[in-house]
Amino acid sequence: MHQVSPTFARKVLGVVGTSGSGKTTLLEHLLTQLAAQGLKVNVIKHSHHDLQFEPPHKDSARLRTAGAAEVMVGSPFRYAIIHELRDAPEPTLDEQLARMSPADLTLLEGFKTYPIDKLEVHRLENGRAPLYPHDERVVAVAADHPRPDGLRASLAWLDVNQPAEVLAWLLAHLKKTSAPG
């Protein structure tokens, strides 16, 4: 089972849901609003696919392909570090979080099997079963349908089509989980 240190878990929220549910669209809205309020928010997006960051003919790709363990590409606008695993295991979430700069909150897209608090984005039209009935770490659901009967009282139910409502919940959740003790 995956582990996450308590130090990191306090300022981490997973945003989970099936493909096409609107996770990235919701995250874009939340990030825009959180940044406008002066909060520093990091994001880690998990992918099961190979990642290509630069065209193969570019210098950084050529150097990485030649054997560099890491290549940093920097400019006056941004920088990126590309680290080749070369058959090493995928870094744990704690290792990934440790490489990030300090932030008020780190949002994770994916990581649905990790023991972290999660906001699930669920749409009936996708026709896929939700995670929240079987995962106690889903603390809120942003959905396009009314709250079903019989859910645990602690599960927040939000309207995915009202992103301001989701933002208000997120800010309250961040305040609650960041409080000492």
Secondary structure, 3 states (H helix, E strand, C coil): CCCCCHHHHCCEEEEECCCCCCHHHHHHHHHHHHHHCCCCEEEEECCCCCCCCCCCCCHHHHHHHHCCCEEEEECCCCEEEEECCCCCCCCCHHHHHHHCCCCCEEEEECCCCCCCCEEEEECHHHCCCCCCCCCCCEEEEEECCCCCCCCCCCCEEEECCCHHHHHHHHHHHHHHHHCCC
